[in-house]
Amino acid sequence: MLCDTLEIINDEMSRAVKRSGRSKDSVRLVAVSKRQNIEKIRQAISCGQLIFGENYLQEAREKIPACQEELSWHFIGHLQSNKAALAVELFNVIETVDRIKIARLLDKHAQRLGRKTEILLQVNIGKEKQKHGVLPDDAEALLREILVETQLKVRGLMAIPPWSAQPENSRMYFRKLRQLSETLADNGLFTGNNTVELSMGMSADFTIAIEEGATLVRVGTALFGQRE
């Protein structure tokens, strides 16, 4: 059953990639496994899914060591300063860096552990007071601080647009994030600057995100069903 659902999602992704005129391998699925049991994660792995996203460190602390396969784990929740060390230990990519303090802590623990931690800068693209993320106008200054003060590998941007019952309403925010990434890339503010990652789009609007340039889409309930 889960394999069938994963195939449907991958087909929808492929069609969206084709509509956007991009290559098939330009977008990857992050299976958001928060509040899902380890059996469902193992099912997804058996179906070929290799990238997973978790929001809660304590939950991930139990799940990740239980999966022996070569997987990529993305942290996609808000990161508190006192959990930075654990985040570095558990995750390959931390998508929610939004302040220099947390970047410094991640770098400190990454160097201590000999890890090459990759991060995305979380942008509050809708400028919502209740959401985390650096404001778009402040993203360049924060990136410059991170690049000067740390050895973190800054791969791109991540955003969650304002909620809407109409997925199409997310398009303008996805477009703004892509345009921001292009400006920042032109200024040489990403590590490597070959492929800038754009993590945007979730279960309801991931095809629209792909059409607007997403390289990572975060899909949970559409794949796994309702959370426990």
N, C-alpha and C positions, 0 to 999 in steps of 0.2 A: 504493500500500500504506500509506504513512505517513498519507496523507489519510484513509483508511478508519479507521485506528487512532485518529486524532485525533477523528474524528466519533463513534466509539464512546465515547471518554472524555468528550467534550462531552455526549453523551446521558446517560451515567451521572451526570455533574455536574448536568444539568437535572433528572433524576429525584430526586436527593438534595435539590436546592433546593426542589423541589415538596413533598417530604416534610416539609421544615422550615418550610414556609409562608412562604418568602421570595421576593423577586423574582428573575427569571432573571439579571439583570445584577448581582446582589449578590456573585457569586463569579467570580474570574478564574483562569485556568490559567497558572502559571509553568512553562514547559517547561524542565526541567533538562537542559542540554546539555553538562554536563561530560563530558570524555572521548568526546565525539561529534564527528565530522568536520564540516567546514563545509558539505559537500554535504547532509547530513541537516538541518542548520539551514536551509539554503536551501529544502529540500523543505517543511519545516514552515511557513516564511514563505509559500510559494506556496499552502499550504492555509489560510492566514488566521491563523496563530499570530503574535502580536506581542510577547509577553512571554517573556523567556528568563532563566534563572538559571544562574550559573556559580560554581564553588567555588574555582577556582585563578586567581590574577591573571595569572601568566605565560601561561597558556593563553588567558585572555580577551583579553590584550593583542594576540594574533594574530587572534583571531576577530572581535572587535567592529568594528575598522576595516574588515574585509573585508565587512561587511554595511552597505550604504549605505541600506537602508530605514529608515523612521522606527519604531524599535523601542524597547522599554523593557527595560533590562538590570538585573537584580537580583543583587547579590552575596550569596551564601548560605553562604560558607565562613568559617572563622575568620580574622579580620583581624589581622595583625601590625602593630605600630606603624610599622615602616619601610616599610610598603606603603600607608599611608593616603593619600598623595598620588596614587598610581596609581589607587587605588579611586575617589577623587573624580573623576579624569579620565575613567574608563571607565564608571562605573555611575550610573544614575538613582536607584536605591534600594539602600541597604545594610541588609540585614536582620539583621545579626549584631552590633550594638553591645551590649556587655555591661559596659563600664567607662568611667569618666569620662575616663581618659587618652586612649582612642581617640576619644571624642566630641570632645574638645578639638582633637585633631590633625585630624580630619575637618573640623571647623569652620574651623580655620586655613587649610587648603588650599582649602576651598570659597570662603572669602572672597577668597583670593588669586586664584582663577580666576573669581570672579564667578558661582559656581554656587549654585543653591538645592538643596542635597542633602537628600533625604528618607531617613529612617532608621526602622527598627523596632528595638525593644529585644528582644534575645534573652533568654528566660527559661528557666532550667534547671528546668522544671516538675516533673520527677521527682526533683530534688535528687540527681542522680547525680554522684559524685566525678569520674568520668572525662570529663564533658561540660562544655563551655563554657556560659556564660549566667549572668545574675544570678539569685540565688535569689529566689523569689517574695516573701519577706518584705522583701527589700532593693530591690525594683523601684521603689517609690514614692520612696525617698530618691534613687536614681540619676536617675530622671526629673526630680525637682526640680532637681538639680544641672545636668543637661543644659539644661533650660529657662532657668535663670538665667544659665549661663555661656556658652551658645552660641546661634547662630542656626539651628541645624539644625531641620528640620521633622520632628518626631516623630509618625509616623503611626499607630503601633500596636505590636503585640507579635508575636514569632515564637517557636516552640518545636518541639523534636523530642522526643516522648515516649519513655520507655523501650522498648527493642525487645521485641517479643513475637511469637511465631508465630501468635497469634490477634489479628487486627486489632481486634476488638471491645474488647480490653483497653486500647486507646488512648483509648477514649471518655472515661473519667473524667479523663484529663489534658487533653484538649481542652476539656472542660467547665470544669475548674479555670482554664485560661487565659482562657476567655471571661469567667468570673466575675471574675477579677482585672482584666481589661480594663474591665469595667463599673465596678468600684470606682475604678480610676484615672481613668476618664473622668468619673465623678461629681465627682472632685476637680479637674477641669480640667487634667489633666496631659498631654494630647495637643494637638498643633498643630491649630487649627481646631475639633477636637472634633465635627465633623459625622459623618464615617464613620471609625470606628476599625478599622484593618486588623488582621486576625488571620491570620497566615501559619502554617498548620498542616495536616498531612496530606500524605502522599506516596503513591507508587504503590499500596501495599497497603491504605491506610486513608483515602484522600482523601474517599470518600463519607461515612464516619463523621464526619470532620472538618467537612464541610459541614453535616451534620445538627446539629452542635454549635456552629455559628456561624462557620466559616472564611470569610474573604473572598478569600484567596489559597491555592491548593493547589499544591504543588511536585511535579510528576510527571516522572520521567525514564525509567526502564527500561520502564515500561508504555507509553510513547509511542515511544521511540527503539529499544528493545531493549537488549541487553547492551552495556556500554561497551567501547570499544576498549582 
